Amino acid sequence: MPVQRMTPLQLAIQFFLQIGLILLFCRVVGLVAARFGQPQVVAEMIAGVFLGPSLLGVLWPQAAATLFPADSLRVLFPVSQLGLALYMFVVGLEFRIDILGKRVRSSVAVSSAGMIMPFVLGVLLGLYFHQNTELFPSKTTMLEASLFMGASMCITAFPMLARIIHFKGLAGTTMGTVALGAGAIDDAMAWCLLAIVLASFTGDFSQAMWSVGGGIVYVFLALWVIRPLMVRWARGVEQRGELSESEFVFCLALLALGAWFTDLIGLHAVFGSFIMGAAMPRGVVHLALIQRIQPLTVALLLPLFFTYSGLNTKMGLIDSPYLWALAAVVLAAAVFGKAIACWLAALWTGISNREAMGIGILMNARGLMELIIINIGLQKGIISPALFAILVIMAVLTTLMASPVFERLVGSGRYQPEPGA
C-alpha cells in the first residue's frame, strides 16, 4: 500500500509547528548548557540530537513520528541549508583575509598538522576495523575504509568553530584567525578526500577531479576576480554611507550562486558561502550585510540546521562493551591527532603557549560537519550503522569538551586583537 504524502498546506502547517518547538526547546537546553559553560551553539547541537531518534524517538516514538514525519523533512532540509549558508556567509564577512596573510605560516602549519596526524591515525584505524571487525560492509575495500576513516578524523567543526570563536570574543585575534584559517583548509581537504573515496566507491574518478579542480577555480574567481570588482563598486557605497535594497539583494544572489556551485561540485555549500563572504569588501558593505543577515539567521535559521542533523543521528547502536571500547579508542585518537598536533604546530610557528593551546582545543571540535560526512558514508553504504554511531560519539564528545577545556586550560579573559583588526 503506497504511503500517502502530505499536501503543501499540511507541510506548511507542520513546518510552523516544528519551528516553534525547535526554537523553544533549543533555548531551554541552552539555559541548562550555559550553567555548564557551554555556548548556545553546543546546546543547539544537543537539542537536535535529543529531538531525534536518539532520545525522543526512544522515549516517545509516537510523538517523534507526529512532530517530525519523514515527509516534513523535505521542507526542513532546504531551510536548514539556507540557514547554514547564510551563517557561513556572515563568518566570511567577519573573516580578516589581511590578518590571515600575517599568520598564513601558522595557519598552514596548524592545518597541516591537523590533517596529517589525524589522517594517519584514521588510516590505521580503518585498516584494523576492516580486517578485524564488521564495522565496514563487505563491499567496502580496504583502501576505501582507510581513506574514509582518515577523512572523518581530519574534519573540524567549521560552522561550530566559528560560533564558538564569536561566543568567546576571539574574532580578529591571533587565536581566532589561525583557528578559522586552519579549520577552513582542513575541512576543504577533508571534503576532497571524501570525494576521492566516493569516486573509488562508484568507480567514477571524474567527480573527484571535478570537486578539487572546481574548488580551486572557485576560490580564484571569488578572491582574485569578484573581490577586486566588489572593492571598486564599494567606493560608491562608502560615499553614500549606506547599502541600498537592490545592492543587498545582489550580494545575497552572489551568496546563493557561490553556495550552489560548491554544492554542485561536491564540496558543500558552506565553503561557497564562506568564500563569497570573505570576498565582500570591508567597510559599509560588510557591516550592513552583517547587521541585516546575522540576527535572524542565528536566532531562527541556524537552529533548524542543527535539529535537522540531529534527526538523522542514532546514538543507540553501540550495544556492547567491545564497541564502547572501540569508541574510546577512536575518541582518544581523535583528540591526540587533532588537539595535540595543532597545539605543537602553533607553538612551532612562534605563537605563545596559551594561544597555541587554545588553537589546539578549538581545532579538536568536530561538530556537525563530522555528522554530515559520516551521514554521507552511511547513506552510500561505505560504513555500517555501528561505525556511524561510534563516529557520532566522537563528534559529540570532542565538541562538548571544547568550551570547558578551553576555559580550564586557556582562561576566559579578553584577548588582544591583531594589529589593524
N, C-alpha and C positions, 0 to 999 in steps of 0.2 A: 504494500500500500504506500503510495507516494506521500512524502511529508508536505503538509500544507505550509506554504511560505507566507510570511507576514506581508500585509499590504503596506504601501508607502505611508499611509496615515498611521497605521499601527506602529511602524518603525519609528515615526516621529514622536509619537506618544511615549513609547518605550525609551527613546533616547533622552527625552527631557527628564523622565523619572531617573534614569541612570546618572545623568549629570548631577541632579540634586543629591542623590545618595552618595555618589563618589566624593563630591566636594565636602559634604558634611563629615563623612567618615574619615577622609584624609586629614581634616582639621582636628578631629577628636584624637586620632592616632598621633598627630603632630604635637598636641599638648602633652601627651604621655611621653613621646620620644624626647621632647625638649628637656624633661626632667632628668634624662639620662645623657644629656649633652649631644643629642643627635639633631641635625638640621632638618628642616621641613622636607627636603628632597628625599632623605632616607625614610622619613615617615611615609611619604607617598609610595615609595617602593614597597615597604612592608604592607601598607594598606592594600595595595594592588594584589599582593600575594594572598592576604587574608580574605579578600573578596572572591578569590578564585577557588579552584578545586582543592587547594591545599588545606583550607580551613572551613570556609563557608560550605563548600561542596561536600565536606565530610560531616560537619556538624548538622547542617540543614540543607540537604541536597535539593529538596523541593523549592526552597526559597532561592537557591542559587540558579536553578533552572528557570524560575519565574522572572527573576531580576535580569539575568543575562542569558536569554535564549540564544542559541547559535546563530539564528538569523539576524539578530540585532547587531552582531559583531561586524556585519557588512557596513554599518554606519559608523560604529565606534572606531574601527580601524583607520579609515582615511582622516577622520577628525583628529585622532591621536597623532598621526603622522604630520598633520598640519601644525599641531602644537609643538612637536619636536623640531620641525624645520624652522618655525618662527623663533623658537628659543635659541637655536644654534645660530641663526642669523644675528640675534642680539649679542650672543657671545662673540661672534666675528666682529661686530661693530665695536665691542669693548677691547678686542684683542689688539695690542700695540705691536704692529709689524716692526716699527722703528726700534722698540725696546728688544724685540726678539733678535734683531740684527746685531745688537750689542751683546746678546747672550746666545748667539747661534752655536758657538762651540759647546756651551754647556747643554743646550737643548739637544743637539745631535749626539753628544756623549751619553746623556741620560737616556735618550731614546734608544740608542744602540745597545746599551747595557740592558734596558728594559725589554728589548726584543730578543737579544741573543741568548741570555741566560734562561729566561722562561721557555724559549723555543727549544733549547737543548733538553731541558728537563721534561718538557711536554713530549718531545720525540721519544725520549727514553721510557716515559710512562706509557705512551701509545704502543711502543714495541712490546712492553711487558703485558699490557692489557690484551693486546691482540693474540699473543702467544699463550698466555696462561689463564685467561678469563673468557667469559662470554659477553663482555661489555660492548663488543663490536659485532654487528651481524656478520654472517659468513661471507656475504658478498663484498664486504669492505676489505680491501687489500691491506697489507702491512704498511705500504707506503702511504696510502690514504689515511690510515689510522694514525700514523706518527705525525703526518703533516697537519691533520685536523687538531690533534691534541696540542701540537706546537702553536698553532694559530690561536686556539682557545685560551692558552696560558699567556699569550702575548698581549691580549686585549687590555685596554684601560677604559674605565667608565667615563668617556669623554664628556657627554652631557652632564653626568653627575659630578664629575671633577669640576666642571665649570660652575655649577651651582654651589658646590662646597667652597670653592675659591671666592665666589661672590659673597656667600654667607659669612665667611671669616674675614672679609675685607682685604683679600690678598690680590685683587685685580691691580695690575700695574706694578706689582712688586717683583723682585727677582724670583722669589719662590713661586708666585702665581704664574709669571710669564714663562719660566723654564718648564714648569709642570704642564701648562697648557700646550706649549710648543712641542714638547716631547710626547704628550698624550695624543696630539693630532697626528704626528708622524707614526707613532706606534699603531694607532687604530687603522690608518690608511694602509700600512704594510700588512697588518693582520687581515684586512679585507682582501688584499691582493693574494695572500696565502690561501684564504678561503676560496677565492676564485679559481686558483690552481687546483685545489682539492676537488671542487665541484666539476672542473673540466676533466680531471682524471676519472672521476666517478661516472661521468656521462660520455667520456671519450671525445669531447669537443673542446680542444685547447684554444680554439679561436676566441671563445668567450673570455678566457683568462687574458689573452693578448689585448682584447678589446677593453677590458677593465683597466689594466695597467696603462696601456697607451692612451686611452681616453681620459684617464685621470690626470696624466701628465699634461696633456693638451689643455684640459680644462683649467688647471692651475695657471698655466702660462697665459691663456687668454684672459682669465679673470684679473690677475695681478699685473700683467705687463701690457695688456691692451685695454680692457674695460676700465681699470683703475685710473690710468692717466687721462682717459677721456672724461671720467667722472670728476676728476680733480679740476679739469678745465671748466666743466659745467658748473661745479660748485662755487666758482667765483661769483657768479651772478646771484646765487642763493645767499652767499655771505654778504653781498652788498644790500640785498633786500632785508636780510635778517630773519627770514622765515622760509619754510618749505611749503610750497603750495600743495593743494589736494592732488592735482594731476601729477606732480613730481613724486609725491608719496606713493601714488598708485604705480608709477613707473618703477620705483625701487622695489615694490612688492612683486611686480612682474618679473624683474631680474632675479629676485629670490626664488620665485616659483620655477623659473626656467633652469636655474642652477641646480635646484633640488631634483627637478625632473631628469636632467641629463645624467647626474651621478647615480640616480636610482636606475636609470635605463642601462647604464654600463655595468651595473652590479656592485657599485661602491657604497651605496646607501645615500639617501637624501641628506643626511646630517652633514656630510662633507661638502656637498654642493652649496648648501645654505650657509655653512660656516665660512667657506672661502669667499662667497659673494658678500657676506657681511664685512669680512676683512678688506674687501676691495672698495668699500664705500669710503669717500673722503671724510676726514675728521673735521670737526667744527660744527656749524649749524646743522648740517645734514645728518651726521651720525647722532647728535644729541636729540634732534627732532624725531628721528626714527626710533631711538630707544624709548623716548618719552611716550610715543604713540603705541608701540608694539608691546613693550615689556609687561605692563601691569595686567592686561587681560590674558596674555599668554601664560604668565606664571600662575596667576590665580585660577584660571579656568581651563585652559587647553592642555597644559603640561601634565596635570594630574590624570587626565584621560589617557595619556600615553602610558604612564606607569601602571594604571589599572588594566589597560588592555594587555600589557605584557604579563601582568600577574595572573590574568585569567587563563593564560596559556602555560602556567607553571604548576607542576605537580611535585610536591615535596615528600609524598608518602611512599615513594618507590624504593627507598633504601630500607630494606626489611630484614637485614641480617647483620650480625657483628662483623662478618668479613667485609661486607660492603661499607659499613661505617668505618672500618679500619682503612679501606682504600680511600674513602672520602677524606680521612685525616691526612693521609699521605699526599693527596692532591692539594689539600689546603696548605700543608707545610711547604711543598714545592712551589706553590704559587707565591707565598709570602717571601720565601728565600729568594726565588728567582727574580721577583719584581722589586720589592721594597729595599732589600739589602743591596742588590746590584745597582739600583738607581741612586741610592744614598752614596755608595762608594764612587760612582761615576761623577756625581755632582761635587764631591769632595776633591776628586782628581782635577777638576777644572777650576779649582780655586774658590768655590763657594764655601761659606762658613759652615761649620759642622751643624749648627742649629738649623740653618736654612736647607742644607743638604738632607738632613734627616726629615725635615718637613716635606721636601720634594719626594723622597722615597715613600713616605707614608701616603701621600696623595696619589702617587702613581700606582699604588698597590690596589686601589679600589677598582673592582671590575664592573659592578653595577649591571644595568640593563643592556649595555652593548654586548656584554657576555651572553646575556639571555637571548638576544637577537641571533647571535651566531650559533649558539647551540640549538635554538629552535629550528634554524635552517638545517643543521645537521640531522636533527631528529626527523624533520619533515622529508628530507631527501633519503632517509634510511641509512645514513652513514654511521650513526651511533644508536645504541639501544636506549630504551627508556630508563634503565638503571644508571647508565653512564650520564645520561641527561640530568638525572636527579643529583648525582654526585657533583656535577659541574654547577648546578644551581646552588647547592650548599656552599660551594667555594665562592661563587659570585656574591651571594648574600652576606656571608661572613666577612669577606675582605672589604666589603662596603660598610658594613656595620662597625668594623673596628677602626675605620679611617678617622672619624671625628674624635672619639675618646682617646685613641692612642696619640693623635696629634696634640690634643690638649695636655696629655700626660708628659710627653717627651719634648714637645716644642714650646707649648705655652699658648696663651690666648691674648698676649699683648698686641699693641699696634705695631705694624711692620712698615718700615720706611719704603716709599715708592722709589723706583729707579729715577735718576735724574731726567727731567723732561716729561715725566709721567703726569 
